Amino acid sequence: MSRYNKKHYEDVAHIFAQYPRGLHDGVVKDFADLFAADNPSSDYCGYCGTDGATSVACPGRSLALGHSLVQHKGFDRERFLTACGLRLKETHLPGNILGREY
């Protein structure tokens, strides 16, 4: 489970977007790396929650009994950098930056 939520991402992006580009690029990228490491992409079972990266197999791996593989997109680094002003001229944090709400 992530230590950070959408509001954290929005607040940090809003702060960085207020400053001229170039003054904080390295710090913004460090925050992007921190958030991405905390909330990586992964697959999990939408029924029982078993993580696809673990050695414990989902009991419904055959996708029977309502089990289904769901892809958690994780933190969207590019969208965060854009919201901070390091990519396209966008000053708001795009939706779905978490990939999946916690």
C-alpha positions in Angstrom: 0.0 0.0 0.0 1.3 3.4 -0.9 2.3 5.9 1.8 1.1 8.8 -0.5 -2.3 9.5 -2.0 -3.6 11.7 -4.9 -3.8 14.8 -2.6 0.0 14.4 -1.9 0.8 14.3 -5.6 -1.5 17.3 -6.3 0.0 19.4 -3.5 3.6 18.7 -4.5 2.9 19.3 -8.2 1.0 22.6 -7.4 4.0 23.8 -5.3 6.5 23.1 -8.1 4.3 24.5 -10.8 4.5 27.9 -9.1 8.3 28.3 -9.8 10.1 29.0 -13.1 11.3 26.0 -14.9 14.9 25.1 -14.3 15.1 26.2 -10.6 13.9 22.9 -9.3 14.1 20.3 -12.1 16.3 17.9 -10.1 14.1 18.0 -7.0 11.0 17.4 -9.1 12.6 14.4 -10.7 13.6 13.1 -7.2 10.0 13.4 -6.0 8.8 11.6 -9.2 11.3 8.8 -8.5 10.1 8.6 -4.8 6.4 8.4 -5.7 7.1 5.9 -8.5 9.1 3.6 -6.2 6.3 3.9 -3.6 3.5 3.0 -6.0 4.9 0.8 -8.8 2.9 -0.9 -11.6 1.8 -4.4 -10.7 -0.8 -7.1 -11.5 -3.2 -8.4 -8.9 -6.3 -10.6 -8.6 -9.4 -8.3 -8.6 -11.2 -11.0 -6.5 -8.8 -12.1 -3.8 -6.1 -9.4 -4.1 -3.2 -11.7 -4.5 -0.3 -9.8 -6.0 0.9 -11.2 -9.4 4.5 -10.6 -8.3 4.4 -12.8 -5.2 5.3 -16.4 -5.1 1.9 -17.2 -3.6 -0.4 -18.3 -6.5 -4.0 -17.0 -6.6 -6.3 -19.9 -5.9 -8.4 -18.9 -8.9 -5.5 -18.5 -11.3 -7.6 -20.3 -13.9 -9.8 -17.2 -13.8 -12.7 -19.3 -12.5 -14.9 -18.4 -9.6 -14.8 -14.7 -10.3 -11.0 -14.3 -10.1 -9.6 -11.9 -12.7 -6.2 -10.3 -13.3 -6.2 -6.5 -12.9 -3.3 -4.3 -13.9 -2.5 -1.6 -11.4 -0.8 1.2 -13.4 0.8 2.7 -10.4 2.2 6.3 -10.2 2.3 8.1 -13.5 5.7 9.7 -13.5 5.2 11.5 -16.9 1.9 13.1 -15.8 3.4 14.3 -12.6 6.4 15.9 -14.4 3.9 17.6 -16.8 1.9 18.9 -13.9 5.1 20.3 -12.3 5.9 22.2 -15.5 8.7 19.9 -16.8 6.8 18.7 -19.8 3.9 20.2 -21.8 2.5 23.6 -20.7 -0.1 22.1 -18.3 -0.6 23.7 -14.8 -3.1 21.2 -13.3 -2.5 17.7 -12.1 -4.2 15.3 -14.6 -6.7 12.8 -13.3 -5.9 9.2 -12.6 -2.4 9.9 -11.5 -2.6 7.1 -9.0 -3.8 4.5 -11.5 -6.0 3.0 -8.7 -7.4 4.7 -5.7 -6.5 3.3 -2.2 
